[in-house]
């Protein structure tokens, strides 16, 4: 038996329906992520390009903040 995986999206669609109606899915998702399910388990997520870019920038900010924390108190070279 497969272990359950949480679904991190408010919108879901079966992979078969996703393949048939790709662009319709995004129009109805209204800019939010869509979890594509295979046998009722999330197989992958589709997110609009703008949402992906925002997520990417937030991850960069987290990485930069970690670098700053690590360098606090170090002498300048």
N, C-alpha and C positions, 0 to 999 in steps of 0.2 A: 504494500500500500504506500502510495506517495504521501510525503508529509505535506501538510497544508502550508501555503505561503500567503502572507497578507497581501491584500490588494491596495496599492497606494494611489488609487485614482477613483474619483467619483463616477467616471464613465467607464463602462466595460462593453466589450463586444466579442462574440465568438469569432475565432480566426476565419471560419468559412464565410461568415457575413462580411468580415473586414475585407477579405479578398474580393468579394463581389462589389462592394460599395465604398471603396477607399476614400474618395473625396467627400462623399456624403457624410461619412463618419466625422470628419473634421469640421464640416459645416455645423453639424448638430452638437458637437462637443463645445462649441462657443469659446475656443481658445484654451480649453483645459486639457490636461492629459487624458489619454484613453488607454486602459489596460486591455490588451488583446489576449483573450483566454483560449487555451487549448485544453479540452477536457475539464473545464471549469477551474483551471489553474492559470495564473498570469504567466504568459510566455514571454511577452515583451511589452514595452510602453511606447506609445507614439505621443510626442509632444510637439507643439508648434515651434517653429524656428526661433521666434522671439522668446518663448519660455525657456528654450534650451540655452540661448545666449545669456539670459538673466541668471539661470542656474550656474552656468560656467563662470560668470563674473563673480557670483557669490562664493564659489569654491576658490577662485583666485584670491579673493579678499581674505578668506579663512587662512589660506596658505601664507599670505603676506603677514597677517596678524601673528601667526605662529613664529615666523622669522623675527619679527619685532620683539616678541616675548623672549626668544632665545638670545637676542643681542642686547637686551636691557642690562646695563651694568658693565658691558664689555668696554674696554678702552678702544678709542679710535685708532685705526692703523695709520 
